[in-house]
Amino acid sequence: GIDMPRPQVGEGYTFQAQWTQHTQNGVWQDDFRLAKKCNLDWLRYSWPWSLLEPEQDKWNWRDLDERYEFAQKIGLE
């Protein structure tokens, strides 16, 4: 992917999670389950910096925390 200092998702930029519909509940969980069903033990998951830090020094870990906790719950690292 393309890494930019602070691209603003929703302002003309898209990111992988939008292409794969990983912003919708149910879709990313199903993909995580499929990865585990394929006997994967770990998964690299990208998330745009502009969603993680929407404003300078203001952090939003909610979405990534949710995905991390779910991955651990089903045995993915």
Disulfide bonds with the S-S distance in Angstrom:
none
